[in-house]
Structures are given as C-alpha cells and as structure tokens.
C-alpha cells in the first residue's frame, strides 16, 4: 500500500496560479470542442451514408441541407426521446429478467433513433423524402450496428486488459 499520497498534496483551484488556471480552462475548452466536433462529424458521416444509400429516395436542395440535418438531429433526438423514455423507465421498473430488459432497451433505442431520423427528415429545410420510413429505418439500423461494433471493441479491450493484468507480475 502506498501512503505517499497525503491530503495536503491535493491541488485545488485556488492554489493554482493565473497561468495554470488559464492553461486548464484552455485545455478543457479544447477538449470539449474536440468532442463536439467528433460527434458532429460522426453524425454528418452517418447522415451522408444514409443519404448515399437512399439516393433515389432523398432529394436535397444543396449541401447546406445536410448541415441543417446534422444541426437538427440532436433536437429531434430529444423530441423522440420524449416519446420513448417513459417506456424505457417503465421497463426498468418491472421485474423482467435482465436479458429481457436489455433486449427491450435495445429495441427502444432503435425506435428512438428511427423517430429521431423521421423528425429530422420532416423538419430539415430543403429536404424532400419520398418514403421517409426507409431512410429512417436504415439510419436506425446503421446506429444499432455502430453500437454493436463499439460494444464488441470495448469487450475485446477489457478482456485483453484483464488478461494482461492477470499475467503481469507486481
């Protein structure tokens, strides 16, 4: 056990100099802006993938329409969540088996994404969609596929880390 960490060694905000506070705020701002940029880039990439696959169903006035779609996707997701989250909380309060709850939560996640894409198609200016449910279904399935891939990569990473820890010597 390492007793070298004393409570007096903790750094507080008031103990930082102005320069250190500036660097901390600058770094955190950069981190937040980087995360927002990565999320928006992923949303734009997903929107472009759905639009490319649904080429004959989706008609846009220009490239600006895609940026409008990305900007409206998050508020439309919040609107869709207003409809599905009461069901999600109801499922969590039931006494179903954990596997049943997980499957139902996954289905509600896909339904939320489906509704969010439908709302985005409807509210995006300059976007015309012939059969709106087809691109919405494609977007929901793409989102579910990405979630599965990310979860599997996380499982592999955690299994690998556990394996390395069990083989290492302290």
MOHUGI-V158370 format. One record per pair of residues at least 24 apart in sequence whose C-alpha atoms are under 8 Angstrom apart, sorted by the first residue. I is the first residue (numbers start at 1). J is the second residue. D is the distance in Angstrom with one decimal. If there is no record, write none. Layout:
i/j/d
I/J/D
I/J/D
//
This chain:
i/j/d
40/70/7.0
43/70/6.2
44/70/5.9
46/139/7.5
46/142/7.8
47/139/7.7
50/135/6.3
50/138/6.6
50/139/6.1
51/135/7.6
54/135/6.2
57/129/5.6
57/130/5.2
57/131/6.5
57/132/8.0
57/135/7.9
58/127/7.2
58/128/6.0
58/129/4.6
58/130/6.7
59/127/5.9
59/128/5.1
59/129/6.3
60/126/5.7
60/127/4.6
60/128/6.3
61/126/5.1
61/127/6.6
62/126/7.7
65/124/7.0
65/125/6.6
65/126/5.9
65/127/6.5
68/124/6.1
68/125/7.3
69/120/6.2
69/121/7.5
69/124/5.6
72/120/6.1
72/123/7.6
72/124/7.0
73/116/6.7
73/117/7.1
73/120/5.6
76/116/5.1
76/117/7.5
76/119/5.7
76/120/5.9
77/112/7.2
77/113/6.9
77/115/7.6
77/116/4.5
77/117/7.8
78/116/7.8
79/116/7.3
80/112/5.6
80/113/7.6
80/115/5.5
80/116/5.3
80/119/7.8
81/112/6.0
84/108/6.6
84/111/7.6
84/112/6.3
110/140/5.5
110/141/7.2
110/143/7.6
110/144/6.5
111/140/7.4
113/139/7.4
113/140/5.2
113/143/7.5
114/139/7.0
114/140/5.1
//
